[in-house]
Amino acid sequence: MADTMSPQDKLDLVKLNLYEVLKEDLIEDVVVRQNRPLKIYWGTATTGRPHCGYFVAMVKIAHFLRAGCTVKLLLADIHGFLDNLKAPIELIKFRAEYYRFVITSLLKSLNVPIDRLVIVLGSSYQLSAEYTMDLFRLSSVVTEHDSKKAGSEVVKQVTNPTLSGLIYPLMQTLDEQHLDVDAQFGGVDQRKIFALAMESLPKIGYKERAHLMNPMVPGLSGGKMSASDPDSKIDLLDPPDVVEKKLKKAHCPPKEVEGNGILGFVEYVLLSVDSLKRGGKGRFVVDRRKPEDGEPLVYEDIATLKADYEADKLTPQLIKPAITKALIELLRPIQEEYQASPEWQEITNKAYPPPEVKKKDKKPKNLGTRFPGAKGGVEAKPDGHVEGRAQDRVNLGTGAEEAMNSLAVADKAPS
């Protein structure tokens, strides 16, 4: 496809549906004036299990590949460890491999040519002497304040942060140089790190890069979709019944468009994916609840869908089942590939081992204060006598005759 496109067509496809582009002139210089493939990198920290929000980035990467770009996909294993230990160091290797399986399967499900896709493991070059020296050099020109500010929307914020959270933005900046790219791609939440890279790389003698930003899609609970928050996202391997259950619970207030994760999912995933597969406008079909209610609602643009939602023509009760149906179909080839791959299944168990079930400690039974041995009842002494509040009821005395009288044994003896 890229061979038949003009440089301007390629540029338009690269910028399609992006939220913001920084240093667009650098991209135009490569694509239009130099007329060579644009080299882009997208990185993902290998922490929690990838979710359906990853379709948003994959659709854009598909655009890059179809425009003839070379895309370097960074599996940022060390970043995952640095981000407040989101990925335990003993699981990093397995999680990176799990991400490789998932992302490759995602792109294949979109019918995307991957001959220009290069998957790179962060630790394959970030532990080199050259990279380490560059990290020292960069740390000498970036202040603690600027590094903390850059990572504020990406690195997990805690009360008493470790130094690793300050190293994270510096490494993401250096990756642009060591991966030898023209531009970095990410969500708009990465903007502060991108600004840091543009400002600081020239200070250590490296060229400034362009930056491409996707919009952020709200999660199912209304906030940011997060791999570490199971309530905000749908896992790519969630079975149909789980998908249906999560979407039923999803935050989707009637007639409310702003911040509605359900509508965002239609816009940035379902319509975009269908557009890729059709090679034209995407379509999203909403069935009526009853046949007598009329023909299905068919949407080819998000503006019409949002207008119908605001007018209450399209309701949560209608759109949720439609999304459920479309998403289950979208996930089907990925899940079929997973079921057919023992290697992928083995890596999954190693990367995300099931939590250990802790045995509950047995608590001593509370027999109540009326129990003779209970606190406040009676206590047996070494010589055989008892003391306590109920001693009169159980005391048999000290001699045999006294004990027999207490038990009335003589009255019960046979005549």
C-alpha positions in Angstrom: 0.0 0.0 0.0 2.8 2.5 0.9 4.4 2.0 -2.5 1.4 3.5 -4.2 1.0 6.5 -1.8 2.3 10.0 -2.4 4.5 11.5 0.3 1.6 13.8 1.3 -0.8 10.8 1.5 1.7 9.1 3.8 2.0 12.2 6.0 -1.8 12.5 6.2 -2.1 8.9 7.3 0.7 9.3 9.9 -1.2 12.3 11.5 -4.7 10.7 11.2 -6.7 10.9 14.4 -3.8 12.1 16.5 -4.4 14.4 19.5 -1.3 16.5 19.0 2.0 16.5 17.1 5.1 18.3 18.4 7.7 19.4 15.8 5.6 18.4 12.8 8.1 20.1 10.5 10.6 17.4 11.4 8.2 14.7 10.2 7.4 16.6 7.0 11.1 16.9 6.3 11.6 13.2 6.5 8.4 12.1 4.7 8.0 14.8 2.0 11.5 16.4 1.4 13.8 13.4 2.1 11.1 11.0 0.9 12.3 8.1 3.1 10.5 5.9 5.6 9.9 7.7 8.9 11.4 5.8 11.9 9.1 5.8 14.9 9.3 4.2 18.3 6.5 3.3 20.7 7.3 1.9 24.1 5.3 0.0 26.7 6.4 -0.9 30.2 5.8 -4.6 30.7 3.8 -4.5 33.9 0.1 -5.5 34.2 -1.6 -7.6 31.5 -2.4 -5.7 28.3 -6.1 -4.7 27.9 -8.4 -3.7 25.2 -7.2 -0.1 25.4 -4.1 -1.4 23.6 -6.2 -1.5 20.4 -6.0 2.3 20.3 -2.2 2.3 20.0 -2.2 -0.7 17.7 -4.6 1.0 15.3 -2.2 4.0 15.1 0.8 1.8 14.7 -1.1 0.1 11.8 -1.4 3.5 10.2 2.3 4.1 10.5 3.1 0.7 9.0 0.7 1.2 6.1 2.3 4.6 5.5 5.7 2.8 5.0 7.2 3.8 8.4 9.6 1.7 10.3 8.2 1.1 13.7 10.3 0.0 16.6 8.2 -1.4 19.4 10.1 -1.2 22.7 9.2 -3.7 25.4 10.4 -1.6 28.3 11.2 -4.3 30.9 13.5 -2.1 33.0 11.0 0.7 33.0 8.4 -1.7 34.4 10.7 -2.4 37.3 11.6 1.3 37.8 7.9 2.4 38.0 7.5 1.8 41.8 8.3 -1.9 41.3 5.1 -2.6 39.3 6.9 -5.6 37.7 8.9 -7.7 40.2 12.4 -8.2 38.9 12.0 -12.0 38.9 9.0 -11.8 36.6 10.3 -9.1 34.2 11.6 -11.6 31.6 8.4 -13.6 31.5 6.2 -10.5 31.3 8.2 -9.1 28.4 7.7 -12.3 26.5 4.0 -12.3 27.3 3.7 -8.7 25.9 5.5 -10.0 22.7 2.9 -12.7 22.2 0.0 -10.3 22.9 1.1 -7.4 20.7 2.0 -9.6 17.8 -1.4 -11.3 18.0 -3.1 -7.9 18.2 -1.5 -6.6 15.0 -2.1 -9.8 13.1 -5.8 -9.6 14.1 -5.9 -6.2 12.4 -4.4 -7.6 9.1 -1.5 -5.3 9.4 1.8 -5.9 7.5 4.5 -6.3 10.1 7.6 -6.5 7.8 8.6 -3.0 9.0 7.9 -3.8 12.7 10.9 -4.3 14.9 10.4 -5.5 18.5 13.2 -4.5 20.9 13.7 -5.5 24.5 14.8 -2.6 26.6 17.4 -4.5 28.6 19.1 -5.6 25.4 20.7 -2.2 25.1 19.9 -0.2 28.3 22.5 -2.0 30.3 25.4 -1.2 28.0 28.3 1.0 29.0 27.4 3.6 26.4 23.8 3.9 27.5 24.8 4.1 31.2 27.3 6.9 30.5 24.6 8.8 28.5 22.3 8.4 31.5 24.9 9.9 33.8 25.4 12.8 31.3 21.7 13.4 31.0 21.3 13.4 34.8 23.8 16.2 35.1 21.7 18.6 33.0 18.2 17.6 34.2 17.0 18.8 37.6 15.2 16.7 40.2 12.2 19.0 39.8 12.0 18.7 36.0 12.4 14.9 36.1 9.7 14.5 38.7 7.4 16.8 36.8 8.0 15.0 33.5 7.0 11.6 35.0 4.0 12.9 37.1 1.4 11.5 34.8 3.2 8.3 33.9 5.1 7.1 36.9 3.0 5.9 39.8 2.9 8.7 42.5 3.4 7.6 46.1 4.0 9.5 49.4 7.6 8.6 49.7 8.9 8.0 46.1 12.1 6.2 45.3 14.8 7.6 42.9 13.8 5.0 40.3 10.8 7.2 39.4 13.3 10.0 38.5 15.4 7.7 36.3 12.3 6.6 34.3 11.8 9.8 32.3 15.5 10.1 31.6 15.7 6.6 30.1 12.6 7.2 28.0 14.3 10.4 26.7 17.6 8.5 25.9 15.7 5.7 24.1 15.0 8.1 21.2 18.7 8.3 20.5 19.7 4.7 21.2 16.9 3.4 19.1 17.9 5.8 16.3 14.4 7.1 15.5 13.0 10.3 14.0 9.9 10.4 16.3 8.4 8.9 19.4 4.7 8.0 19.7 2.6 7.7 22.8 -0.5 8.8 24.6 -1.1 12.5 25.5 -0.2 11.5 29.1 3.4 11.3 27.9 3.5 14.9 26.9 5.7 16.1 29.8 8.3 13.4 29.1 8.2 14.3 25.4 8.8 18.0 26.4 11.7 17.0 28.6 13.3 15.0 25.7 13.0 17.9 23.3 14.7 20.2 25.8 17.4 18.0 27.2 18.7 15.8 24.4 20.4 18.8 22.5 22.1 19.7 25.8 24.2 16.4 25.6 24.8 16.7 21.8 21.9 14.7 20.4 19.3 15.9 17.9 15.7 16.9 18.8 12.9 14.5 17.8 9.3 14.9 16.8 6.5 13.5 19.0 3.1 12.0 18.1 0.3 11.8 20.7 -2.8 9.7 20.8 -5.8 10.8 22.8 -6.4 9.0 26.1 -9.5 6.7 26.2 -11.4 6.7 29.5 -11.6 3.4 31.3 -14.8 1.5 32.1 -15.0 3.1 35.5 -14.7 6.6 34.0 -11.0 7.3 34.8 -7.8 6.4 33.0 -7.8 2.8 31.6 -5.0 1.0 33.5 -3.4 -2.4 33.2 -3.1 -2.6 37.0 -6.8 -1.7 37.7 -9.1 -4.7 36.8 -12.2 -2.6 37.2 -11.1 0.0 34.6 -10.4 -2.4 31.7 -11.2 -5.6 29.8 -8.4 -8.1 29.4 -7.6 -9.3 25.9 -8.1 -12.9 27.2 -11.3 -12.3 29.1 -14.0 -14.8 28.1 -17.3 -13.6 26.6 -19.2 -13.9 29.9 -16.6 -11.8 31.7 -16.7 -9.2 28.9 -20.5 -9.0 29.1 -20.4 -8.7 32.9 -17.8 -5.9 32.9 -19.6 -3.9 30.2 -22.9 -4.1 32.0 -21.2 -2.5 35.0 -19.3 0.1 32.9 -19.8 3.8 33.7 -22.1 5.1 31.0 -24.5 7.8 32.2 -27.4 8.6 29.8 -27.1 11.6 27.5 -23.6 12.3 28.9 -20.9 12.3 26.2 -17.9 14.0 27.9 -15.6 11.4 29.7 -17.8 8.5 28.7 -15.5 5.5 28.3 -18.1 3.5 26.4 -18.4 6.1 23.6 -14.6 6.6 23.6 -14.2 2.9 23.0 -16.5 3.0 20.0 -14.7 6.0 18.6 -11.1 4.9 19.1 -11.3 1.1 18.9 -14.4 -0.3 17.2 -14.9 2.3 14.4 -11.1 2.6 13.8 -10.6 -1.2 13.7 -13.5 -1.7 11.3 -12.1 1.1 9.1 -8.8 -0.7 8.9 -10.4 -3.9 8.0 -12.7 -2.4 5.4 -10.2 0.0 3.9 -12.7 2.8 4.2 -15.2 4.2 6.7 -15.8 2.0 9.8 -19.3 0.9 10.8 -20.8 0.3 14.2 -24.2 -1.4 14.3 -26.6 -1.2 17.2 -29.5 -3.6 17.2 -32.9 -2.5 18.5 -34.2 -4.2 21.6 -37.3 -5.5 19.7 -37.8 -6.0 15.9 -40.9 -3.9 16.0 -38.8 -0.9 17.2 -37.3 -0.5 13.7 -34.1 -1.2 11.7 -30.7 -1.3 13.5 -28.9 2.0 14.0 -25.8 2.2 11.8 -23.1 4.7 12.6 -20.1 5.6 10.3 -18.9 8.6 12.3 -18.7 9.4 15.9 -20.3 12.8 15.6 -23.7 11.3 14.6 -23.4 8.6 17.4 -22.7 11.3 20.0 -25.6 13.4 18.8 -28.0 10.5 19.1 -26.6 9.7 22.5 -27.1 13.2 23.8 -30.7 13.2 22.3 -31.4 9.9 24.2 -32.1 8.1 20.9 -29.1 5.9 21.6 -29.3 4.7 25.2 -26.9 2.8 27.5 -29.3 -0.2 27.3 -28.9 -0.2 23.5 -25.2 0.6 23.1 -23.8 -1.8 25.8 -25.0 -5.0 24.1 -23.8 -3.7 20.7 -20.3 -3.1 22.1 -20.3 -6.4 23.8 -21.1 -8.2 20.6 -18.5 -6.3 18.6 -15.8 -6.7 21.2 -16.3 -10.4 21.6 -15.9 -10.8 17.9 -12.8 -8.6 17.9 -11.1 -10.6 20.6 -12.0 -14.0 19.1 -8.9 -14.5 16.8 -6.6 -13.4 19.6 -8.1 -15.8 22.1 -8.1 -18.6 19.5 -4.4 -18.1 18.9 -3.8 -18.2 22.7 -5.8 -21.5 23.1 -3.7 -23.0 20.2 -0.4 -22.0 21.7 0.9 -24.0 24.7 4.0 -21.8 24.8 1.9 -18.6 25.2 -0.1 -20.3 27.9 3.0 -21.4 29.8 4.5 -17.9 29.6 1.2 -16.5 31.0 1.4 -18.7 34.1 5.0 -17.7 34.6 4.5 -14.0 34.0 1.3 -13.7 36.1 1.3 -16.6 38.6 -1.9 -17.0 40.4 -1.8 -15.6 44.0 -1.1 -18.1 46.7 -4.2 -19.0 48.8 -3.4 -18.3 52.4 -4.8 -20.7 54.9 -6.8 -19.1 57.6 -5.5 -19.5 61.1 -7.8 -21.5 63.3 -9.2 -19.5 66.1 -10.0 -21.2 69.4 -13.7 -21.7 69.9 -15.3 -19.3 72.3 -17.3 -21.6 74.7 -18.8 -18.8 76.7 -18.5 -17.8 80.3 -20.8 -20.6 81.4 -18.2 -23.2 80.4 -16.5 -24.4 83.6 -13.0 -23.8 82.2 -13.8 -20.4 80.9 -12.3 -17.2 82.2 -14.3 -16.3 85.3 -15.5 -19.9 85.7 -13.4 -22.4 87.7 -9.7 -23.3 87.7 -8.4 -26.7 88.8 -5.4 -26.6 91.2 -2.5 -29.2 91.4 -3.9 -30.8 94.6 -7.3 -31.5 92.9 -9.4 -28.7 94.4 -11.0 -26.0 92.3 -11.3 -22.3 92.6 -13.5 -19.7 90.9 -16.9 -18.3 90.6 -18.6 -21.7 89.9 -16.6 -23.8 92.3 -19.7 -24.6 94.4 -21.2 -26.4 91.5 -18.2 -28.6 90.7 -16.3 -28.9 94.0 -16.4 -32.5 95.3 -14.4 -31.8 98.4 -11.1 -33.4 99.5 -12.1 -36.8 100.9 -13.9 -39.8 99.5 -16.8 -39.6 101.9 -17.3 -35.9 101.2 -17.1 -36.6 97.4 -19.7 -39.4 97.6 -22.0 -37.2 99.6 -21.7 -34.5 97.0 -22.6 -36.8 94.3 -25.3 -38.6 96.3 -23.7 -41.9 95.4 -25.0 -43.6 98.6 -28.6 -42.8 97.7 -28.1 -44.4 94.2 -26.4 -47.6 95.4 -28.4 -50.9 94.9 -30.1 -52.2 97.9 
